[in-house]
Each structure stands twice: as C-alpha cells, then as structure tokens.
C-alpha cells in the first residue's frame, strides 16, 4: 500500500509489489525509490501535490512500514516495484 497524506485529500492505493529486479532495474535494490503506475501520478496531479513526494509504504501482512520516493511512473496498473529485503 502506498499512502500520501494531503490534508483534506489523500492518496491511498493498494498495489501488488514486486522487486525492482523484475523490471531490469536491479541497481535500485539499494535505494529508497519505487516505481509506480501512471495512474498514481494522474491522481496525485489532481490533488495539486507539491514535489518532492514522500510516501509511506506498508505491508500489513508482515507488519512492516517504510517511507520512499518515486523514481518513475512506468509500472503496469496495479503493480509497484521496490527494494525488497
């Protein structure tokens, strides 16, 4: 799940998460940036967000939470790619 708190408006979306190595971007394994789908930036633009965006990403099943930025909005819809480890 990726969340961005924007006061009265917020961005909260659930994505299926895969390691960045699945899209030949293994150089991102040591970073704190993720790859999200284009619909995410479309939604964020409609909320008039300020850049640089910081997201909270959580895995409810594992009880883990982290924070990250977005490198690119090129993932297939419903998917998110990030450092897993």
PDB file of N, CA, C and O in Angstrom:
ATOM      1  N   UNK A   1       0.846  -1.168   0.000  1.00  0.00           N
ATOM      2  CA  UNK A   1       0.000   0.000   0.000  1.00  0.00           C
ATOM      3  C   UNK A   1       0.895   1.236   0.000  1.00  0.00           C
ATOM      4  O   UNK A   1       1.899   1.273   0.712  1.00  0.00           O
ATOM      5  N   UNK A   2       0.549   2.222  -0.772  1.00  0.00           N
ATOM      6  CA  UNK A   2       1.274   3.489  -0.785  1.00  0.00           C
ATOM      7  C   UNK A   2       0.316   4.579  -0.331  1.00  0.00           C
ATOM      8  O   UNK A   2      -0.813   4.661  -0.816  1.00  0.00           O
ATOM      9  N   UNK A   3       0.759   5.407   0.586  1.00  0.00           N
ATOM     10  CA  UNK A   3      -0.103   6.439   1.150  1.00  0.00           C
ATOM     11  C   UNK A   3       0.605   7.783   1.120  1.00  0.00           C
ATOM     12  O   UNK A   3       1.805   7.862   1.383  1.00  0.00           O
ATOM     13  N   UNK A   4      -0.117   8.820   0.808  1.00  0.00           N
ATOM     14  CA  UNK A   4       0.394  10.188   0.855  1.00  0.00           C
ATOM     15  C   UNK A   4      -0.682  11.019   1.526  1.00  0.00           C
ATOM     16  O   UNK A   4      -1.779  11.141   0.980  1.00  0.00           O
ATOM     17  N   UNK A   5      -0.409  11.601   2.701  1.00  0.00           N
ATOM     18  CA  UNK A   5      -1.384  12.405   3.424  1.00  0.00           C
ATOM     19  C   UNK A   5      -1.352  13.827   2.887  1.00  0.00           C
ATOM     20  O   UNK A   5      -0.307  14.477   2.908  1.00  0.00           O
ATOM     21  N   UNK A   6      -2.481  14.310   2.411  1.00  0.00           N
ATOM     22  CA  UNK A   6      -2.559  15.632   1.790  1.00  0.00           C
ATOM     23  C   UNK A   6      -3.616  16.496   2.463  1.00  0.00           C
ATOM     24  O   UNK A   6      -4.367  17.202   1.791  1.00  0.00           O
ATOM     25  N   UNK A   7      -3.671  16.439   3.774  1.00  0.00           N
ATOM     26  CA  UNK A   7      -4.670  17.235   4.484  1.00  0.00           C
ATOM     27  C   UNK A   7      -6.052  16.668   4.255  1.00  0.00           C
ATOM     28  O   UNK A   7      -6.324  15.523   4.617  1.00  0.00           O
ATOM     29  N   UNK A   8      -6.944  17.472   3.646  1.00  0.00           N
ATOM     30  CA  UNK A   8      -8.307  17.017   3.385  1.00  0.00           C
ATOM     31  C   UNK A   8      -8.369  15.935   2.316  1.00  0.00           C
ATOM     32  O   UNK A   8      -9.280  15.107   2.318  1.00  0.00           O
ATOM     33  N   UNK A   9      -7.403  15.940   1.406  1.00  0.00           N
ATOM     34  CA  UNK A   9      -7.353  14.935   0.345  1.00  0.00           C
ATOM     35  C   UNK A   9      -6.185  14.001   0.616  1.00  0.00           C
ATOM     36  O   UNK A   9      -5.144  14.419   1.123  1.00  0.00           O
ATOM     37  N   UNK A  10      -6.365  12.759   0.279  1.00  0.00           N
ATOM     38  CA  UNK A  10      -5.263  11.821   0.477  1.00  0.00           C
ATOM     39  C   UNK A  10      -5.203  10.838  -0.679  1.00  0.00           C
ATOM     40  O   UNK A  10      -6.176  10.626  -1.403  1.00  0.00           O
ATOM     41  N   UNK A  11      -4.049  10.257  -0.823  1.00  0.00           N
ATOM     42  CA  UNK A  11      -3.809   9.242  -1.834  1.00  0.00           C
ATOM     43  C   UNK A  11      -3.530   7.944  -1.094  1.00  0.00           C
ATOM     44  O   UNK A  11      -2.532   7.835  -0.381  1.00  0.00           O
ATOM     45  N   UNK A  12      -4.398   6.971  -1.257  1.00  0.00           N
ATOM     46  CA  UNK A  12      -4.187   5.667  -0.655  1.00  0.00           C
ATOM     47  C   UNK A  12      -4.581   4.622  -1.675  1.00  0.00           C
ATOM     48  O   UNK A  12      -5.699   4.626  -2.189  1.00  0.00           O
ATOM     49  N   UNK A  13      -3.662   3.736  -1.961  1.00  0.00           N
ATOM     50  CA  UNK A  13      -3.894   2.749  -3.005  1.00  0.00           C
ATOM     51  C   UNK A  13      -3.160   1.465  -2.644  1.00  0.00           C
ATOM     52  O   UNK A  13      -2.066   1.510  -2.081  1.00  0.00           O
ATOM     53  N   UNK A  14      -3.752   0.334  -2.964  1.00  0.00           N
ATOM     54  CA  UNK A  14      -3.100  -0.960  -2.757  1.00  0.00           C
ATOM     55  C   UNK A  14      -2.524  -1.432  -4.091  1.00  0.00           C
ATOM     56  O   UNK A  14      -3.193  -1.395  -5.124  1.00  0.00           O
ATOM     57  N   UNK A  15      -1.280  -1.873  -4.045  1.00  0.00           N
ATOM     58  CA  UNK A  15      -0.587  -2.386  -5.230  1.00  0.00           C
ATOM     59  C   UNK A  15      -0.004  -3.754  -4.915  1.00  0.00           C
ATOM     60  O   UNK A  15       0.320  -4.054  -3.765  1.00  0.00           O
ATOM     61  N   UNK A  16       0.124  -4.567  -5.929  1.00  0.00           N
ATOM     62  CA  UNK A  16       0.878  -5.810  -5.802  1.00  0.00           C
ATOM     63  C   UNK A  16       2.338  -5.410  -5.990  1.00  0.00           C
ATOM     64  O   UNK A  16       2.690  -4.782  -6.988  1.00  0.00           O
ATOM     65  N   UNK A  17       3.177  -5.771  -5.038  1.00  0.00           N
ATOM     66  CA  UNK A  17       4.554  -5.299  -5.001  1.00  0.00           C
ATOM     67  C   UNK A  17       5.532  -6.385  -5.451  1.00  0.00           C
ATOM     68  O   UNK A  17       5.445  -7.538  -5.029  1.00  0.00           O
ATOM     69  N   UNK A  18       6.464  -5.985  -6.319  1.00  0.00           N
ATOM     70  CA  UNK A  18       7.499  -6.886  -6.826  1.00  0.00           C
ATOM     71  C   UNK A  18       8.860  -6.216  -6.690  1.00  0.00           C
ATOM     72  O   UNK A  18       8.945  -4.990  -6.626  1.00  0.00           O
ATOM     73  N   UNK A  19       9.931  -7.018  -6.645  1.00  0.00           N
ATOM     74  CA  UNK A  19      11.274  -6.427  -6.576  1.00  0.00           C
ATOM     75  C   UNK A  19      11.630  -5.730  -7.890  1.00  0.00           C
ATOM     76  O   UNK A  19      11.184  -6.142  -8.961  1.00  0.00           O
ATOM     77  N   UNK A  20      12.425  -4.688  -7.799  1.00  0.00           N
ATOM     78  CA  UNK A  20      12.808  -3.932  -8.998  1.00  0.00           C
ATOM     79  C   UNK A  20      13.606  -4.783  -9.979  1.00  0.00           C
ATOM     80  O   UNK A  20      13.683  -4.444 -11.160  1.00  0.00           O
ATOM     81  N   UNK A  21      14.196  -5.868  -9.522  1.00  0.00           N
ATOM     82  CA  UNK A  21      14.929  -6.751 -10.428  1.00  0.00           C
ATOM     83  C   UNK A  21      14.001  -7.386 -11.464  1.00  0.00           C
ATOM     84  O   UNK A  21      14.471  -7.828 -12.512  1.00  0.00           O
ATOM     85  N   UNK A  22      12.705  -7.441 -11.196  1.00  0.00           N
ATOM     86  CA  UNK A  22      11.745  -7.997 -12.147  1.00  0.00           C
ATOM     87  C   UNK A  22      11.620  -7.137 -13.404  1.00  0.00           C
ATOM     88  O   UNK A  22      11.169  -7.626 -14.440  1.00  0.00           O
ATOM     89  N   UNK A  23      12.007  -5.880 -13.329  1.00  0.00           N
ATOM     90  CA  UNK A  23      11.915  -4.989 -14.494  1.00  0.00           C
ATOM     91  C   UNK A  23      13.299  -4.478 -14.900  1.00  0.00           C
ATOM     92  O   UNK A  23      13.440  -3.372 -15.423  1.00  0.00           O
ATOM     93  N   UNK A  24      14.314  -5.304 -14.647  1.00  0.00           N
ATOM     94  CA  UNK A  24      15.702  -4.995 -15.028  1.00  0.00           C
ATOM     95  C   UNK A  24      16.188  -3.670 -14.470  1.00  0.00           C
ATOM     96  O   UNK A  24      16.892  -2.929 -15.157  1.00  0.00           O
ATOM     97  N   UNK A  25      15.824  -3.366 -13.243  1.00  0.00           N
ATOM     98  CA  UNK A  25      16.310  -2.167 -12.568  1.00  0.00           C
ATOM     99  C   UNK A  25      16.922  -2.559 -11.221  1.00  0.00           C
ATOM    100  O   UNK A  25      16.678  -1.920 -10.198  1.00  0.00           O
ATOM    101  N   UNK A  26      17.723  -3.625 -11.251  1.00  0.00           N
ATOM    102  CA  UNK A  26      18.304  -4.143 -10.013  1.00  0.00           C
ATOM    103  C   UNK A  26      19.222  -3.127  -9.336  1.00  0.00           C
ATOM    104  O   UNK A  26      19.518  -3.262  -8.149  1.00  0.00           O
ATOM    105  N   UNK A  27      19.677  -2.109 -10.077  1.00  0.00           N
ATOM    106  CA  UNK A  27      20.511  -1.065  -9.467  1.00  0.00           C
ATOM    107  C   UNK A  27      19.734  -0.279  -8.407  1.00  0.00           C
ATOM    108  O   UNK A  27      20.336   0.433  -7.604  1.00  0.00           O
ATOM    109  N   UNK A  28      18.409  -0.401  -8.399  1.00  0.00           N
ATOM    110  CA  UNK A  28      17.595   0.286  -7.397  1.00  0.00           C
ATOM    111  C   UNK A  28      17.442  -0.516  -6.115  1.00  0.00           C
ATOM    112  O   UNK A  28      16.817  -0.044  -5.165  1.00  0.00           O
ATOM    113  N   UNK A  29      18.007  -1.733  -6.069  1.00  0.00           N
ATOM    114  CA  UNK A  29      17.873  -2.583  -4.885  1.00  0.00           C
ATOM    115  C   UNK A  29      18.453  -1.937  -3.627  1.00  0.00           C
ATOM    116  O   UNK A  29      18.049  -2.285  -2.518  1.00  0.00           O
ATOM    117  N   UNK A  30      19.381  -1.013  -3.779  1.00  0.00           N
ATOM    118  CA  UNK A  30      19.995  -0.384  -2.616  1.00  0.00           C
ATOM    119  C   UNK A  30      19.427   1.002  -2.326  1.00  0.00           C
ATOM    120  O   UNK A  30      19.957   1.718  -1.476  1.00  0.00           O
ATOM    121  N   UNK A  31      18.375   1.383  -3.008  1.00  0.00           N
ATOM    122  CA  UNK A  31      17.826   2.718  -2.843  1.00  0.00           C
ATOM    123  C   UNK A  31      16.520   2.746  -2.078  1.00  0.00           C
ATOM    124  O   UNK A  31      16.052   1.737  -1.550  1.00  0.00           O
ATOM    125  N   UNK A  32      15.945   3.948  -2.037  1.00  0.00           N
ATOM    126  CA  UNK A  32      14.676   4.129  -1.333  1.00  0.00           C
ATOM    127  C   UNK A  32      13.620   4.708  -2.261  1.00  0.00           C
ATOM    128  O   UNK A  32      12.720   5.427  -1.827  1.00  0.00           O
ATOM    129  N   UNK A  33      13.743   4.382  -3.558  1.00  0.00           N
ATOM    130  CA  UNK A  33      12.768   4.873  -4.526  1.00  0.00           C
ATOM    131  C   UNK A  33      12.023   3.706  -5.143  1.00  0.00           C
ATOM    132  O   UNK A  33      12.560   2.606  -5.270  1.00  0.00           O
ATOM    133  N   UNK A  34      10.784   3.958  -5.523  1.00  0.00           N
ATOM    134  CA  UNK A  34       9.913   2.928  -6.068  1.00  0.00           C
ATOM    135  C   UNK A  34       9.460   3.311  -7.471  1.00  0.00           C
ATOM    136  O   UNK A  34       9.638   4.447  -7.912  1.00  0.00           O
ATOM    137  N   UNK A  35       8.879   2.350  -8.154  1.00  0.00           N
ATOM    138  CA  UNK A  35       8.290   2.540  -9.481  1.00  0.00           C
ATOM    139  C   UNK A  35       6.787   2.311  -9.321  1.00  0.00           C
ATOM    140  O   UNK A  35       6.364   1.256  -8.849  1.00  0.00           O
ATOM    141  N   UNK A  36       5.985   3.296  -9.712  1.00  0.00           N
ATOM    142  CA  UNK A  36       4.527   3.208  -9.583  1.00  0.00           C
ATOM    143  C   UNK A  36       3.876   3.345 -10.956  1.00  0.00           C
ATOM    144  O   UNK A  36       4.536   3.766 -11.905  1.00  0.00           O
ATOM    145  N   UNK A  37       2.591   2.997 -11.082  1.00  0.00           N
ATOM    146  CA  UNK A  37       1.899   3.121 -12.372  1.00  0.00           C
ATOM    147  C   UNK A  37       1.535   4.576 -12.699  1.00  0.00           C
ATOM    148  O   UNK A  37       1.435   5.410 -11.799  1.00  0.00           O
ATOM    149  N   UNK A  38       1.338   4.874 -13.985  1.00  0.00           N
ATOM    150  CA  UNK A  38       0.981   6.232 -14.411  1.00  0.00           C
ATOM    151  C   UNK A  38      -0.291   6.767 -13.753  1.00  0.00           C
ATOM    152  O   UNK A  38      -0.412   7.976 -13.551  1.00  0.00           O
ATOM    153  N   UNK A  39      -1.228   5.902 -13.419  1.00  0.00           N
ATOM    154  CA  UNK A  39      -2.462   6.373 -12.792  1.00  0.00           C
ATOM    155  C   UNK A  39      -2.193   7.041 -11.445  1.00  0.00           C
ATOM    156  O   UNK A  39      -2.965   7.896 -11.013  1.00  0.00           O
ATOM    157  N   UNK A  40      -1.108   6.657 -10.784  1.00  0.00           N
ATOM    158  CA  UNK A  40      -0.768   7.264  -9.491  1.00  0.00           C
ATOM    159  C   UNK A  40      -0.408   8.738  -9.672  1.00  0.00           C
ATOM    160  O   UNK A  40      -0.871   9.587  -8.911  1.00  0.00           O
ATOM    161  N   UNK A  41       0.410   9.042 -10.668  1.00  0.00           N
ATOM    162  CA  UNK A  41       0.786  10.446 -10.880  1.00  0.00           C
ATOM    163  C   UNK A  41      -0.413  11.249 -11.377  1.00  0.00           C
ATOM    164  O   UNK A  41      -0.534  12.432 -11.059  1.00  0.00           O
ATOM    165  N   UNK A  42      -1.294  10.629 -12.147  1.00  0.00           N
ATOM    166  CA  UNK A  42      -2.515  11.315 -12.591  1.00  0.00           C
ATOM    167  C   UNK A  42      -3.366  11.707 -11.386  1.00  0.00           C
ATOM    168  O   UNK A  42      -3.855  12.835 -11.308  1.00  0.00           O
ATOM    169  N   UNK A  43      -3.539  10.789 -10.461  1.00  0.00           N
ATOM    170  CA  UNK A  43      -4.340  11.059  -9.256  1.00  0.00           C
ATOM    171  C   UNK A  43      -3.665  12.120  -8.393  1.00  0.00           C
ATOM    172  O   UNK A  43      -4.328  13.029  -7.894  1.00  0.00           O
ATOM    173  N   UNK A  44      -2.357  12.008  -8.217  1.00  0.00           N
ATOM    174  CA  UNK A  44      -1.624  12.973  -7.396  1.00  0.00           C
ATOM    175  C   UNK A  44      -1.669  14.370  -8.015  1.00  0.00           C
ATOM    176  O   UNK A  44      -1.766  15.364  -7.295  1.00  0.00           O
ATOM    177  N   UNK A  45      -1.598  14.449  -9.332  1.00  0.00           N
ATOM    178  CA  UNK A  45      -1.666  15.751 -10.008  1.00  0.00           C
ATOM    179  C   UNK A  45      -3.024  16.403  -9.782  1.00  0.00           C
ATOM    180  O   UNK A  45      -3.113  17.625  -9.663  1.00  0.00           O
ATOM    181  N   UNK A  46      -4.074  15.601  -9.722  1.00  0.00           N
ATOM    182  CA  UNK A  46      -5.409  16.160  -9.494  1.00  0.00           C
ATOM    183  C   UNK A  46      -5.556  16.674  -8.060  1.00  0.00           C
ATOM    184  O   UNK A  46      -6.457  17.463  -7.774  1.00  0.00           O
ATOM    185  N   UNK A  47      -4.677  16.230  -7.162  1.00  0.00           N
ATOM    186  CA  UNK A  47      -4.708  16.680  -5.770  1.00  0.00           C
ATOM    187  C   UNK A  47      -3.807  17.889  -5.529  1.00  0.00           C
ATOM    188  O   UNK A  47      -3.701  18.375  -4.403  1.00  0.00           O
ATOM    189  N   UNK A  48      -3.159  18.374  -6.589  1.00  0.00           N
ATOM    190  CA  UNK A  48      -2.264  19.537  -6.503  1.00  0.00           C
ATOM    191  C   UNK A  48      -1.175  19.360  -5.455  1.00  0.00           C
ATOM    192  O   UNK A  48      -0.967  20.233  -4.612  1.00  0.00           O
ATOM    193  N   UNK A  49      -0.482  18.226  -5.509  1.00  0.00           N
ATOM    194  CA  UNK A  49       0.582  17.954  -4.547  1.00  0.00           C
ATOM    195  C   UNK A  49       1.820  18.784  -4.847  1.00  0.00           C
ATOM    196  O   UNK A  49       2.022  19.243  -5.971  1.00  0.00           O
ATOM    197  N   UNK A  50       2.632  18.964  -3.837  1.00  0.00           N
ATOM    198  CA  UNK A  50       3.915  19.634  -4.007  1.00  0.00           C
ATOM    199  C   UNK A  50       4.986  18.571  -4.168  1.00  0.00           C
ATOM    200  O   UNK A  50       4.905  17.490  -3.585  1.00  0.00           O
ATOM    201  N   UNK A  51       5.984  18.894  -4.962  1.00  0.00           N
ATOM    202  CA  UNK A  51       7.075  17.948  -5.190  1.00  0.00           C
ATOM    203  C   UNK A  51       8.218  18.309  -4.263  1.00  0.00           C
ATOM    204  O   UNK A  51       8.381  19.492  -3.963  1.00  0.00           O
ATOM    205  N   UNK A  52       8.928  17.474  -3.845  1.00  0.00           N
ATOM    206  CA  UNK A  52       9.220  16.072  -3.863  1.00  0.00           C
ATOM    207  C   UNK A  52       8.235  15.350  -2.969  1.00  0.00           C
ATOM    208  O   UNK A  52       7.974  15.774  -1.843  1.00  0.00           O
ATOM    209  N   UNK A  53       7.686  14.251  -3.481  1.00  0.00           N
ATOM    210  CA  UNK A  53       6.691  13.484  -2.742  1.00  0.00           C
ATOM    211  C   UNK A  53       7.381  12.401  -1.916  1.00  0.00           C
ATOM    212  O   UNK A  53       8.341  11.775  -2.363  1.00  0.00           O
ATOM    213  N   UNK A  54       6.877  12.197  -0.715  1.00  0.00           N
ATOM    214  CA  UNK A  54       7.342  11.130   0.156  1.00  0.00           C
ATOM    215  C   UNK A  54       6.145  10.255   0.481  1.00  0.00           C
ATOM    216  O   UNK A  54       5.100  10.754   0.898  1.00  0.00           O
ATOM    217  N   UNK A  55       6.293   8.958   0.294  1.00  0.00           N
ATOM    218  CA  UNK A  55       5.207   8.011   0.501  1.00  0.00           C
ATOM    219  C   UNK A  55       5.495   7.095   1.676  1.00  0.00           C
ATOM    220  O   UNK A  55       6.646   6.782   1.979  1.00  0.00           O
ATOM    221  N   UNK A  56       4.435   6.678   2.322  1.00  0.00           N
ATOM    222  CA  UNK A  56       4.523   5.615   3.317  1.00  0.00           C
ATOM    223  C   UNK A  56       4.047   4.349   2.627  1.00  0.00           C
ATOM    224  O   UNK A  56       2.951   4.314   2.066  1.00  0.00           O
ATOM    225  N   UNK A  57       4.856   3.328   2.668  1.00  0.00           N
ATOM    226  CA  UNK A  57       4.514   2.051   2.068  1.00  0.00           C
ATOM    227  C   UNK A  57       4.448   1.017   3.178  1.00  0.00           C
ATOM    228  O   UNK A  57       5.350   0.928   4.012  1.00  0.00           O
ATOM    229  N   UNK A  58       3.375   0.234   3.183  1.00  0.00           N
ATOM    230  CA  UNK A  58       3.226  -0.738   4.265  1.00  0.00           C
ATOM    231  C   UNK A  58       2.883  -2.116   3.725  1.00  0.00           C
ATOM    232  O   UNK A  58       2.257  -2.264   2.676  1.00  0.00           O
ATOM    233  N   UNK A  59       3.312  -3.107   4.472  1.00  0.00           N
ATOM    234  CA  UNK A  59       2.952  -4.490   4.222  1.00  0.00           C
ATOM    235  C   UNK A  59       2.180  -4.934   5.448  1.00  0.00           C
ATOM    236  O   UNK A  59       2.774  -5.315   6.456  1.00  0.00           O
ATOM    237  N   UNK A  60       0.874  -4.888   5.368  1.00  0.00           N
ATOM    238  CA  UNK A  60       0.036  -5.213   6.519  1.00  0.00           C
ATOM    239  C   UNK A  60       0.214  -6.662   6.970  1.00  0.00           C
ATOM    240  O   UNK A  60       0.137  -6.958   8.163  1.00  0.00           O
ATOM    241  N   UNK A  61       0.451  -7.555   6.025  1.00  0.00           N
ATOM    242  CA  UNK A  61       0.627  -8.967   6.350  1.00  0.00           C
ATOM    243  C   UNK A  61       1.870  -9.176   7.215  1.00  0.00           C
ATOM    244  O   UNK A  61       1.840  -9.934   8.185  1.00  0.00           O
ATOM    245  N   UNK A  62       2.969  -8.492   6.853  1.00  0.00           N
ATOM    246  CA  UNK A  62       4.231  -8.639   7.589  1.00  0.00           C
ATOM    247  C   UNK A  62       4.357  -7.629   8.724  1.00  0.00           C
ATOM    248  O   UNK A  62       5.269  -7.729   9.544  1.00  0.00           O
ATOM    249  N   UNK A  63       3.442  -6.651   8.776  1.00  0.00           N
ATOM    250  CA  UNK A  63       3.511  -5.627   9.811  1.00  0.00           C
ATOM    251  C   UNK A  63       4.679  -4.682   9.635  1.00  0.00           C
ATOM    252  O   UNK A  63       5.239  -4.200  10.619  1.00  0.00           O
ATOM    253  N   UNK A  64       5.060  -4.406   8.377  1.00  0.00           N
ATOM    254  CA  UNK A  64       6.197  -3.535   8.091  1.00  0.00           C
ATOM    255  C   UNK A  64       5.739  -2.235   7.445  1.00  0.00           C
ATOM    256  O   UNK A  64       4.789  -2.212   6.663  1.00  0.00           O
ATOM    257  N   UNK A  65       6.431  -1.155   7.787  1.00  0.00           N
ATOM    258  CA  UNK A  65       6.166   0.168   7.204  1.00  0.00           C
ATOM    259  C   UNK A  65       7.503   0.801   6.844  1.00  0.00           C
ATOM    260  O   UNK A  65       8.473   0.691   7.595  1.00  0.00           O
ATOM    261  N   UNK A  66       7.550   1.463   5.695  1.00  0.00           N
ATOM    262  CA  UNK A  66       8.746   2.193   5.284  1.00  0.00           C
ATOM    263  C   UNK A  66       8.311   3.455   4.548  1.00  0.00           C
ATOM    264  O   UNK A  66       7.130   3.617   4.241  1.00  0.00           O
ATOM    265  N   UNK A  67       9.242   4.339   4.265  1.00  0.00           N
ATOM    266  CA  UNK A  67       8.977   5.573   3.527  1.00  0.00           C
ATOM    267  C   UNK A  67       9.890   5.622   2.317  1.00  0.00           C
ATOM    268  O   UNK A  67      11.035   5.172   2.371  1.00  0.00           O
ATOM    269  N   UNK A  68       9.374   6.174   1.222  1.00  0.00           N
ATOM    270  CA  UNK A  68      10.146   6.183  -0.013  1.00  0.00           C
ATOM    271  C   UNK A  68       9.670   7.294  -0.943  1.00  0.00           C
ATOM    272  O   UNK A  68       8.609   7.886  -0.744  1.00  0.00           O
ATOM    273  N   UNK A  69      10.470   7.554  -1.945  1.00  0.00           N
ATOM    274  CA  UNK A  69      10.114   8.461  -3.031  1.00  0.00           C
ATOM    275  C   UNK A  69       9.834   7.642  -4.280  1.00  0.00           C
ATOM    276  O   UNK A  69      10.028   6.426  -4.283  1.00  0.00           O
ATOM    277  N   UNK A  70       9.382   8.296  -5.335  1.00  0.00           N
ATOM    278  CA  UNK A  70       9.096   7.607  -6.593  1.00  0.00           C
ATOM    279  C   UNK A  70      10.126   8.028  -7.629  1.00  0.00           C
ATOM    280  O   UNK A  70      10.365   9.218  -7.832  1.00  0.00           O
ATOM    281  N   UNK A  71      10.729   7.049  -8.278  1.00  0.00           N
ATOM    282  CA  UNK A  71      11.684   7.335  -9.336  1.00  0.00           C
ATOM    283  C   UNK A  71      10.969   7.538 -10.664  1.00  0.00           C
ATOM    284  O   UNK A  71      11.245   8.498 -11.383  1.00  0.00           O
ATOM    285  N   UNK A  72      10.044   6.628 -10.988  1.00  0.00           N
ATOM    286  CA  UNK A  72       9.328   6.687 -12.266  1.00  0.00           C
ATOM    287  C   UNK A  72       7.892   6.198 -12.085  1.00  0.00           C
ATOM    288  O   UNK A  72       7.586   5.436 -11.168  1.00  0.00           O
ATOM    289  N   UNK A  73       7.034   6.652 -12.970  1.00  0.00           N
ATOM    290  CA  UNK A  73       5.641   6.197 -13.009  1.00  0.00           C
ATOM    291  C   UNK A  73       5.442   5.391 -14.282  1.00  0.00           C
ATOM    292  O   UNK A  73       4.741   5.824 -15.197  1.00  0.00           O
ATOM    293  N   UNK A  74       6.062   4.214 -14.337  1.00  0.00           N
ATOM    294  CA  UNK A  74       6.023   3.390 -15.552  1.00  0.00           C
ATOM    295  C   UNK A  74       5.539   1.965 -15.295  1.00  0.00           C
ATOM    296  O   UNK A  74       5.509   1.156 -16.223  1.00  0.00           O
ATOM    297  N   UNK A  75       5.167   1.642 -14.080  1.00  0.00           N
ATOM    298  CA  UNK A  75       4.721   0.276 -13.761  1.00  0.00           C
ATOM    299  C   UNK A  75       3.365  -0.009 -14.402  1.00  0.00           C
ATOM    300  O   UNK A  75       2.584   0.908 -14.656  1.00  0.00           O
ATOM    301  N   UNK A  76       3.099  -1.267 -14.657  1.00  0.00           N
ATOM    302  CA  UNK A  76       1.772  -1.660 -15.133  1.00  0.00           C
ATOM    303  C   UNK A  76       0.754  -1.360 -14.039  1.00  0.00           C
ATOM    304  O   UNK A  76       1.081  -1.361 -12.852  1.00  0.00           O
ATOM    305  N   UNK A  77      -0.472  -1.106 -14.450  1.00  0.00           N
ATOM    306  CA  UNK A  77      -1.524  -0.765 -13.487  1.00  0.00           C
ATOM    307  C   UNK A  77      -1.676  -1.871 -12.440  1.00  0.00           C
ATOM    308  O   UNK A  77      -1.685  -3.060 -12.759  1.00  0.00           O
ATOM    309  N   UNK A  78      -1.794  -1.445 -11.199  1.00  0.00           N
ATOM    310  CA  UNK A  78      -1.967  -2.381 -10.095  1.00  0.00           C
ATOM    311  C   UNK A  78      -0.677  -2.924  -9.525  1.00  0.00           C
ATOM    312  O   UNK A  78      -0.692  -3.669  -8.545  1.00  0.00           O
ATOM    313  N   UNK A  79       0.448  -2.552 -10.134  1.00  0.00           N
ATOM    314  CA  UNK A  79       1.749  -3.051  -9.693  1.00  0.00           C
ATOM    315  C   UNK A  79       2.620  -1.915  -9.172  1.00  0.00           C
ATOM    316  O   UNK A  79       2.465  -0.758  -9.563  1.00  0.00           O
ATOM    317  N   UNK A  80       3.537  -2.273  -8.282  1.00  0.00           N
ATOM    318  CA  UNK A  80       4.535  -1.340  -7.764  1.00  0.00           C
ATOM    319  C   UNK A  80       5.832  -2.125  -7.628  1.00  0.00           C
ATOM    320  O   UNK A  80       5.815  -3.283  -7.211  1.00  0.00           O
ATOM    321  N   UNK A  81       6.950  -1.508  -7.973  1.00  0.00           N
ATOM    322  CA  UNK A  81       8.242  -2.174  -7.876  1.00  0.00           C
ATOM    323  C   UNK A  81       9.111  -1.410  -6.865  1.00  0.00           C
ATOM    324  O   UNK A  81       9.200  -0.183  -6.902  1.00  0.00           O
ATOM    325  N   UNK A  82       9.745  -2.164  -5.969  1.00  0.00           N
ATOM    326  CA  UNK A  82      10.548  -1.536  -4.927  1.00  0.00           C
ATOM    327  C   UNK A  82      11.661  -2.461  -4.453  1.00  0.00           C
ATOM    328  O   UNK A  82      11.739  -3.627  -4.841  1.00  0.00           O
ATOM    329  N   UNK A  83      12.513  -1.907  -3.607  1.00  0.00           N
ATOM    330  CA  UNK A  83      13.554  -2.697  -2.951  1.00  0.00           C
ATOM    331  C   UNK A  83      12.874  -3.632  -1.965  1.00  0.00           C
ATOM    332  O   UNK A  83      12.086  -3.196  -1.127  1.00  0.00           O
ATOM    333  N   UNK A  84      13.175  -4.895  -2.066  1.00  0.00           N
ATOM    334  CA  UNK A  84      12.609  -5.868  -1.130  1.00  0.00           C
ATOM    335  C   UNK A  84      13.772  -6.545  -0.420  1.00  0.00           C
ATOM    336  O   UNK A  84      14.636  -7.162  -1.044  1.00  0.00           O
ATOM    337  N   UNK A  85      13.770  -6.415   0.880  1.00  0.00           N
ATOM    338  CA  UNK A  85      14.873  -7.065   1.589  1.00  0.00           C
ATOM    339  C   UNK A  85      15.006  -6.685   2.989  1.00  0.00           C
ATOM    340  O   UNK A  85      15.901  -7.173   3.679  1.00  0.00           O
TER     341      UNK A  85
END
